Amino acid sequence: MRKYIVTGMSCAACSARVEKAVRAVPGVTSCAVSLLTNSMGVDGEASTDAIVKAVEVAGYGAHPAETASVAPSGPSGTTDPLEDTETPRLRLRLIWSLLLLIPLLYMSMGHMLWDWPLPGFFDDNHTAMGLAQLLLTAAVMVINQKFFVSGLRGLPHGAPNMDTLVSLGAAASFCWSTWVLFAMTRAQVDGDSAAVLSGMKDLYFETAAMILTLITVGKMLEARSKGKTTDALKSLMRLAPQTATVLRGDTEREIPVADVRVGDIFIVRPGGSIPVDGEVLEGASAVNEAALTGESLPVDKGAGDHVSAATVNQSGFLRCRATRVGQDTTLAQIIRMVSDAAATKAPIAKLADRVSGFFVPLVIGIAALTTAGWLLAGESMGYALARGIAVLVISCPCALGLATPVAIMVGSGVGARHGILFKTAAALEQTGRTRIVALDKTGTLTTGSPVVTDILPADGVAADDLMACALALENKSEHPLARAVVKAGDERGLVPVPVEDFRAVPGNGLSAVAGGRRLAGGNRAFISKQASVPDSVAAQVEALAKDGKTPLYFSRDNSVLGCIAVADTLKPDSHEAVRQLRNMGIRVVMLTGDNERTARAVGGQAGVDALVAEVLPEGKERVIRELKGKGSTVMVGDGINDAPALTCADTGIAIGAGADVAVDAADVVLVNNRLADVPAAIRLGRATLANIRQNLFWAFFYNVLGIPLAAGVLQPFFGWTLNPVFGAAAMSLSSFCVVSNALRLNLFKPHIANRDRKAPAVTLSVLMDAETPKKRAERCVTLRIAGMMCPHCEGRVKKALESVEGVLSASPSHERDEAVVELTGDVAEDTLRQAVENAGYQWQGMC
């Protein structure tokens, strides 16, 4: 995706027109414009010049975005790309507007309504008072000329925007008041004092100035709040130090971080920030990685360990080699991911985008009809004009345009602070809609590294004697189970004794000679050839096997020493994470290539709802496709061998990415190897989705209620009318309210589960229940069926056949005109034929 900065946008109507213009460029496959960040993301082969030209033809400006720096502005004078420069400019405009508005209001309202005193030269000279109001209003209009420039610039391109509404409302008030002032002047020359006094009541100069000033107030509040939505991103960008201490020969030199190259040796002293990603060459320390992972506890680092930019060295001295610098560091990738998410569109925003496209022309039409309607009803021009102006200034397309992107930006920032990275706005929204979570077993539910769980010595044998024998054998093996035994021996302080005549029998076991005695280790079948297994040991081992543990028997000479059980154990937080998911109404499915017995043991410990055992990596994709038909499905894996399933799922979550946050196959990346971050990500998605719905409701409700009120529709029934000044005040606050509501997400704690809402559960009947053994197919038959035209037909046939007792599963194909059916027993051919024909298809036989 290429990113561009778009200039001249003031509301959702602007972003909708830019998006429409760029999508029409040949070669553009997708385009998303963010009003929040004034940025645009474009995919496709179209040239930059063609894209920029399309934006300019639409009445706006564009240029390619420069890659954001991971550090704020420094001595070199570089500018922070997220610095809020709009609020100071708007504040200055507001101050000058208020300085002119106060005397204007004093004359137009204070003197006229409450007879406040005025200088002597205004005594009985209403024309002079009107002229003074004209000059003060004109000055306010010049100060706020941006509304007029932006509003009128889009008209030749057929692209009116919010500024068009504001400028039309202010200009109408000013022009009408100017015409009245000329009429007053003529009346004063003619000596018609009554006409002069009547004209003073029809002056709306203060309305024009007040509209511009109040809209500026709203714009300033909106800009200030929008600046806060990027606080999380700005805090990340300011984490990295601007300098690094590198070794040049034997000399330490402090250089800018931008000058560090891959392979440079740098040092970090206690209390210092790590400047770039690297590998520890020397030293040991505790490193605080909270900036990247949200984990408050420091992580011990030593030689060979990876360290990331922006993390803090808390205790020891570290000498490291730079492995990733500049835009390749973990920090830079996180910043880019959060920024890119803000530049994409969430599907929920489509309705607001469609409305924004025709909103402004519609409002202008309503304002014109309102004015004409009241004139035809016999009201004065001043009254009718006031109603039309009120319609113009109360309508707010900005609230519609900001409802989704501000919530996405804040939600993405909150996720980044907790080590949860959403790649797109759609991923954040879809995560909040999750109904099913599929978990890979190895490395996701479990640690991924086998460990010794039980040591069962035979009668009269010491545990250390059994471990010493096992260590002597397994120390020569490269098998993962052997490494678990060696690690357990090291933890007990045992030293492997030398062995001779070492032999490995693939799939069975090991044998060797130590101190003149024959040692053997392996499965029961292998050991039974060496010695008789005691019943006491066999009984205990049977219980371990039911728990999914792998028993390793060991013997010396012709005597069994005992058994050591090895297993890939659950992560400490796996059971709690699964419990939280189920409490949220989410069904949890475990996928594994292990045998059914081991799968049931692990699944039972974790507490999952269902499981699929003995499934190969390519088979996981098939399971995910089946689950997607039942509800929005999340696949959680390591992002490597699970890539097809991650890509196939509605949302793919890569867990334990660590420094490799750019996992291509995943939509969401969890920096930590912590399963509890999965329910946290779903909570954050739900909270963001709820916030977007609140914002959209407020934006639509405000306009649906405000426009009729401003037009005077309620006046005949309740006597309610809306002064244009109050309409401008309401408009100025609408966007501010939407942005402020989104900022509440900053207070959200995604790991707190006490407010979880339980969604209705989906049915997983076709999967293997975690507690009930799955029926196995006794035979498989192929049915020839005619009349299937599409996948929908396949679904009807599948449903019909699987409703027959004795049918385990059915896999129809409309391309081959057949259905492969797995049967758990004898099913009559007539029964199958009847099911097919009842579904509306033609039976052609069975083979």
C-alpha positions, -999 to +999 in steps of 0.1 A: +000+000+000+013+034-010+004+063+014-004+099+004-010+131+023-043+148+012-047+185+017-079+207+016-103+181+031-127+195+058-154+169+062-166+134+053-179+147+020-144+157+010-129+123+019-157+105+000-151+125-032-113+120-030-119+083-026-143+081-055-119+101-077-089+079-070-108+046-074-118+057-109-081+059-119-071+029-141-049+005-122-062+014-087-075-017-070-085-001-037-084+032-020-091+043+016-090+080+027-088+089+064-102+123+074-086+119+108-050+118+096-056+135+062-040+105+046-048+081+018-038+045+012-038+032-024-033-003-037-027-010-074-004-003-103-015+033-111+013+058-112+018+084-085+013+112-110-021+098-121-033+095-085-022+130-076-038+144-107-071+127-099-071+142-064-063+177-079-091+174-104-115+166-075-105+200-060-079+189-034-042+184-031-020+153-026+016+142-024+033+110-014+037+105+024+072+104+037+081+075+059+074+085+095+105+087+117+105+067+149+119+097+168+105+131+174+120+163+161+155+168+172+184+191+168+185+185+131+152+204+128+131+175+115+094+178+121+074+153+141+049+140+114+022+137+141+027+171+157-006+190+162+000+222+141-037+229+134-048+237+170-024+267+175-035+282+142-072+278+150-066+292+185-050+323+171-080+327+147-104+322+175-087+349+197-089+375+170-124+366+161-135+370+197-118+403+200-140+416+171-171+396+181-174+411+216-179+447+205-201+435+177-224+417+202-223+447+225-237+469+198-262+445+182-276+429+213-263+448+244-274+482+232-305+472+212-319+448+238-307+462+271-299+498+262-262+496+271-245+529+265-226+537+232-202+565+222-220+598+215-215+597+177-238+567+176-267+586+193-298+583+170-275+573+141-286+537+134-270+537+100-236+544+116-243+515+140-251+493+111-220+503+093-198+496+123-214+461+126-207+456+089-170+465+093-166+443+124-183+413+107-162+418+075-131+417+096-142+384+113-150+370+078-115+379+066-099+363+096-119+331+089-115+333+051-104+296+050-141+286+053-149+306+021-118+296+002-123+259+009-161+260+005-160+278-028-130+260-043-149+227-045-180+241-062-164+242-098-156+206-093-191+197-081-177+190-046-194+211-020-183+203+016-189+214+052-171+246+046-195+253+018-224+251+042-207+274+067-197+299+041-231+299+025-248+305+059-224+333+069-225+349+034-263+348+033-265+366+067-239+391+056-254+399+022-290+402+035-278+425+063-259+446+038-290+450+016-310+460+047-283+485+057-286+502+023-323+503+026-319+519+061-296+545+046-322+554+020-349+555+047-328+578+068-322+601+039-360+602+033-365+609+071-384+576+076-373+568+112-398+540+115-383+522+085-348+527+100-358+512+133-375+483+115-343+477+095-322+475+126-343+444+137-335+427+104-297+430+106-280+397+110-244+408+110-238+393+144-252+360+132-227+358+104-198+366+128-211+343+155-215+314+131-179+317+119-166+321+155-185+292+169-175+269+141-139+279+147-144+270+184-157+236+173-128+231+148-103+239+175-118+215+200-120+189+172-084+194+162-072+192+198-092+160+204-080+145+171-044+152+182-050+132+213-062+102+193-026+097+181-011+100+216-004+063+217+014+065+183+033+096+193+044+080+226+058+051+206+077+073+183+093+092+212+105+060+229+136+054+207+168+073+218+182+097+192+218+086+198+237+053+201+271+045+216+289+024+191+324+009+190+348+020+163+378-001+168+385+003+205+369+037+208+334+045+219+316+070+198+282+086+202+264+089+169+228+096+157+206+065+156+201+071+119+238+065+113+238+030+129+243+002+104+236-035+105+266-052+120+277-023+141+287-031+177+269-009+203+269-008+240+241+000+265+248+009+301+224+005+330+195+029+327+200+034+290+176+028+261+185+002+235+188+022+202+182-005+176+173-042+174+203-064+181+218-095+195+236-096+228+273-105+225+284-099+260+269-091+294+237-099+312+209-076+323+172-073+330+155-054+301+122-036+305+101-043+274+069-027+285+071-001+257+066-029+231+048-057+249+029-040+277+045-065+301+056-047+333+081-073+345+116-070+331+130-099+309+165-114+316+188-111+287+222-127+281+246-136+253+227-148+222+194-131+232+176-106+210+170-070+222+147-045+207+149-007+201+132+015+227+134-011+255+153-001+286+184-018+301+178-018+338+208-033+355+238-047+337+262-037+309+254-050+274+275-052+243+253-060+212+255-063+175+229-044+154+207-067+134+179-044+123+180-006+121+159+023+108+125+013+095+133-024+100+133-023+138+104-039+158+094-004+170+093+010+135+072-019+123+048-015+152+044+023+144+039+015+107+013-011+115-007+012+138-004+040+113-015+018+084-045+006+104-057+042+107-054+047+070-077+018+062-115+017+063-137-005+085-167-022+068-190-006+093-181+029+079-196+021+045-230+035+053-215+068+066-194+070+035-224+066+012-244+092+031-215+116+031-212+115-007-246+132-012-251+149+022-239+184+015-259+189-018-289+175+000-286+200+028-282+229+004-314+218-013-332+215+020-321+250+030-333+264-003-367+247+000-370+258+036-364+294+027-388+292-002-414+274+018-415+300+046-417+328+020-447+311+004-462+307+038-463+344+041-433+350+065-409+378+061-376+375+041-356+378+073-375+350+091-374+327+061-337+334+056-330+327+092-346+292+089-326+284+058-293+296+074-301+275+105-304+244+083-271+251+066-251+257+098-265+229+119-259+201+094-226+183+102-211+158+078-179+159+099-194+139+127-203+111+102-168+111+087-150+110+121-173+084+138-153+054+126-116+065+121-112+082+155-123+050+172-101+029+150-071+051+157-076+051+195-084+013+196-053+005+175-032+026+199-046+009+230-038-024+214-002-014+206+003-004+242-007-039+252+013-058+226-018-064+204-012-051+168-041-048+144-030-045+108-062-030+094-094-013+106-113-043+092-093-067+114-101-046+145-138-047+136-139-084+126-121-094+158-150-077+178-175-099+159-157-132+168-179-162+176-155-191+172-118-193+181-097-222+167-064-228+185-034-247+172-022-270+200+016-270+198+031-236+207-003-219+212-021-239+239+011-257+249+046-245+254+058-263+223+088-278+241+084-312+258+093-314+295+097-342+320+064-343+340+067-375+360+095-398+372+083-433+382+111-455+395+105-493+400+104-507+435+138-505+451+152-480+426+161-444+435+148-416+413+183-402+407+195-437+397+167-439+371+175-403+359+212-411+357+206-440+334+182-420+313+206-391+310+235-413+299+214-427+270+195-395+260+225-373+261+236-390+228+202-385+211+189-355+191+152-364+196+131-336+212+120-360+239+157-367+246+164-330+251+136-329+277+153-357+297+187-340+294+173-307+306+156-324+336+189-342+344+208-308+343+182-293+367+188-321+392+226-315+389+234-348+373+263-354+350+259-379+321+283-408+323+303-419+292+287-447+272+300-471+245+283-491+218+255-465+215+227-476+192+195-459+182+166-479+168+143-455+149+108-454+164+117-478+192+145-467+215+182-465+224+208-488+239+244-484+251+270-498+275+281-478+305+305-492+331+302-527+315+264-528+320+238-527+292+214-497+293+183-495+272+155-469+269+124-465+247+088-475+243+072-505+261+075-528+230+112-522+228+119-525+266+098-557+268+125-574+246+151-564+272+133-571+305+099-577+320+079-545+329+066-547+365+028-545+369+031-516+393+050-495+368+027-506+339-004-495+359+010-461+367+021-456+330-014-464+318-028-435+338-001-412+325-009-422+289-045-413+294-033-377+302-016-375+269+019-380+283+046-401+265+061-428+287+098-436+283+109-469+299+145-475+310+163-508+319+198-518+331+210-553+321+177-573+324+160-552+350+135-523+344+145-492+364+113-474+359+096-449+336+099-412+328+069-394+314+074-365+289+048-342+276+042-309+259+026-291+288+000-263+287+011-228+290+004-214+325-024-191+312-040-214+286-068-228+308-077-193+321-076-179+285-100-206+273-123-200+303-125-163+295-133-170+259-161-194+268-174-168+293-176-144+264-199-168+246-171-179+222-167-215+212-131-228+214-118-254+190-084-271+193-066-283+161-038-308+163-019-334+144-015-355+175-035-387+180-070-386+194-059-398+229-033-371+233-056-345+218-084-354+243-060-352+272-047-317+263-082-305+253-097-316+285-070-299+305-075-267+286-113-269+287-120-264+250-154-270+235-144-292+206-113-306+190-100-320+157-072-345+160-048-361+135-052-331+111-023-321+089-014-284+083-033-283+050-062-300+067-066-271+091-076-248+063-105-272+055-117-271+091-115-233+092-136-231+061-162-253+078-162-233+110-166-200+090-200-213+079-211-212+115-199-178+126-170-153+124-139-175+131-105-166+145-075-188+139-047-185+164-013-200+155+024-192+152+022-178+117+045-203+101+031-237+095-004-223+102-002-197+074-029-213+052-054-215+081-045-180+093-052-166+058-084-186+054-099-175+088-121-144+091-093-131+114-059-147+117-040-141+149-003-148+151+008-154+187+043-150+202+057-130+173+082-112+195+105-092+173+089-106+140+058-085+142+053-084+104+037-118+101+023-117+066-004-143+070-020-127+101-045-099+105-036-094+142-002-099+157+004-106+194+039-096+204+038-118+236+036-156+236+006-153+259-028-168+251-045-144+274-039-117+248-065-135+225-095-127+247-080-093+253-079-086+216-115-097+212-125-075+241-108-045+225-124-053+192-159-054+209-152-021+227-141-004+196-171-017+176-195-005+203-178+029+203-181+032+166-218+023+168-223+050+195-205+076+173-226+067+142-258+068+162-249+102+176-239+115+142-271+103+124-294+112+153-280+147+156-286+154+119-320+136+117-332+157+147-314+189+141-322+196+104-360+194+109-358+216+140-337+242+122-361+242+092-389+251+115-409+219+109-418+217+146-429+254+148-465+248+139-469+221+165-448+232+194-437+267+185-401+256+184-376+274+162-338+274+162-317+306+160-289+301+135-264+310+162-275+280+183-274+259+152-237+269+146-230+261+183-246+226+179-226+220+148-193+230+164-199+206+193-211+176+173-177+165+160-161+173+193-186+150+211-178+122+186-141+125+190-143+128+228-164+097+230-137+078+210-111+091+234-128+071+262-113+040+247-080+051+261-094+042+295-103+007+284-084-022+300-085-052+276-072-078+301-100-071+327-126-098+322-152-088+349-175-070+323-175-096+296-208-099+278-218-135+267-228-137+231-252-165+219-232-197+213-229-214+179-233-251+172-202-272+165-219-306+160-198-317+131-166-315+152-152-339+177-165-330+211-138-325+237-155-350+261-174-374+239-154-398+216-160-392+180-177-419+159-155-434+133-166-442+098-170-479+090-173-475+053-174-448+026-197-447-004-201-424-034-235-413-045-242-401-081-265-370-079-277-348-108-291-313-106-265-296-083-256-262-098-236-243-072-222-244-036-257-236-023-270-268-039-241-287-023-251-273+011-287-285+007-276-320-003-250-321+026-277-311+051-301-337+038-277-366+039-262-358+072-296-357+088-299-395+080-291-417+110-259-436+103-243-409+081-212-394+097-204-369+070-213-360+034-191-341+009-211-332-022-195-318-054-216-300-080-187-301-104-184-340-103-222-346-097-214-368-068-213-369-030-188-389-009-206-402+022-190-417+054-212-442+072-210-454+107-231-485+100-255-501+075-277-475+058-302-486+032-297-473-003-334-464-005-330-442+026-301-422+010-321-419-023-351-406-004-330-379+013-315-368-020-349-366-038-366-348-008-339-321-012-350-316-048-322-334-067-320-365-089-306-398-076-285-417-102-271-445-081-245-455-055-211-471-058 
